Amino acid sequence: MTAAPGPLADLLQKRGWMMATAESCTGGLIAGACTDLAGSSNWFERGFVTYSNEAKTELLGVDAALIAQHGAVSEPVARAMAEGALAHSRAQVAVAVTGVAGPSGGSPDKPVGLVWFGWCVQGRTTSQAQHFGGDRAAVRAATVQHALQRLTELLR
């Protein structure tokens, strides 16, 4: 994994904050990258792997109508996932990802490699789409790296 959550860990610990993740296309890889660090229990609170639409609704409180209207891979769902991760945890910071890792499942509107990100920091939600190239493993690795790098930037 190319992501280095060390700087993120330092920023969270300085504030006394905890982090939560809500992951679809990465299947827990962001949480795994965070908890690879010794001492992560000081700043990593919990991770939600919400691969199915039902899991997004049941575990994070994402409105099923929102998913039906926009699709799981969309800005509104990524934002709702991040907000839901905060609402269903004791964390102050959350990151959410939902995308098409491939090699199948893409469409003209939502091609393989499209990932929507949502971040909640201090009650403010931001979102962004990225399109990553490569195979499934490359898309997932790039997603982990971008999720953690952008969260680190937001905390600085």
Secondary structure, DSSP 8 states (H G I E B T S, - for coil): -----HHHHHHHHHHT--EEEEESTTTTHHHHHHHTSTTGGGTEEEEEE--SHHHHHHHH---HHHHHHH-SSSHHHHHHHHHHHHHTSS-SEEEEEEE--SSS---SSS-TTEEEEEEEETTEEEEEEEE--SSHHHHHHHHHHHHHHHHHHHH-
